[in-house]
Amino acid sequence: MFIDARARKTAVILSRAIGSDLVLTVPKHEKKSFWRDPTLKLIDVSPQDNSVVVGLEGYRISLPLDLIEAAWIDGPRAYVTIHGYIDQLDSHGAESEPAESGGYIFVPLPRFAFARDAGR
């Protein structure tokens, strides 16, 4: 595997929860809301493709493993803290739209570096 240790650990944790409901959250410093659709399922984990495949109403969306900050399992659900969110495109059939996605795509959020002012 050519992925970093955090992504490898995430892949191992999530591979134990395939078929479970999935709850996506974003880090506290991001301003996007939780994705709490009860139809979101964890379908597959593919370290070779550096992705986690989730299902939404019969469609599939790939989430990059390297954007996942944390993953854990709590009872029947798997939880993932990720730098991004799932959105639906207004127009279907765009060239960048993944096959079988139904117009749903994963949108990465920009990562910001916070630095202290040296003068303070």
N, C-alpha and C positions, 0 to 999 in steps of 0.2 A: 504494500500500500504506500502510495506517495502522498498521503494526506497527513496533516499535522496531528499531534497527539490528541488535541481537544476534539477534532472532527472524528478521529478514530474511536474515541470513547463514546461520542454521541451516536455513532453508527452501531456500536455494540449495544448500547442501552436501548435504542429504538428498534433494533432488530428483534428484541424480546417482546415488542408490543405491536407487531404487525397485525392488522385487523381491528385494532382498538380505536375508540374515539380519540380525536386529537384536538387539543386546545392550543392555539397559537397566542403567544403574548409577545410584546415588544419590550426592550429594556426601558427602565424608568425614565431615562433622559430623552427618549423618543416621544413624540406627541401624537402618535397614532393610537387608535383604540384597540381593544382586544378583538380577536376574531373568535366568536363563540357559536358558530353554526353547528348544530348537533349532527349534521350530515357529513362533517369533515372526518375522514377516516385515514389512518396510516396504512398505506397499501404496500410499500416496499422501501427498502433501504439499499442503496447501491453505492458502496464505497468506490467502485471502479469509475462510476460516472460522477462521483462527488455530489450525490443528491439523495434526497428523501422524496419519495413519491406519495402524494396525498390525494384522496378522492373527495370530490365535492359534487353531490347530486349526479353521480354517474360520470363525472369528468375527472381528468387527472391533471395535477399540477406538480412540477418539480421544484423542490426547495433546495438551494445549495447548502451542503454540509458546512462549508467554511463560514457561512453567515449565521449559523446557530450558535448562540452564546451558552445556552444550557438546555439540557433535556432530562426529564425524569418521568417516572411512572408512579401514578397514585391510584391504586385500585383498578377500575376498568378503563381509565383514561391515561393517555400519554400527554405530557406537556412539553412545549418547546418555546424557548425565548429566542426570537430571531430578529435580525435587523431587516425587516421588510414586512409586507402585508400582501394579502391576496385581493385582487381587484378584477372587475369584469370590464373588458373593452367595450366601447360603444358599438364598434363595427366588427362583425365576425368575418373571418376569412383573411385577416391581415397576414402578410408573409411571415411576420415574426411570431405569429400565434402558434404555440405548440399543437401538434396533432392530438385530437381527442380532448382538448382542453375546454371546449364549449365557450371559448372567449375569455375564460379565467386565466390570469397570469400572475406570477409572483413578481412583485415590484420591490427591489431592494431599496432601502433607505440610505441616504448618505451618512457616512460615519464622520463625526467631527472630533477633532483633537482639542481637548481643553488644556490651556497652559496658564499658569499663574503669572501675573505681571511681576517681573523681577524688581520693579521699583516699589512694591508695596510690602 
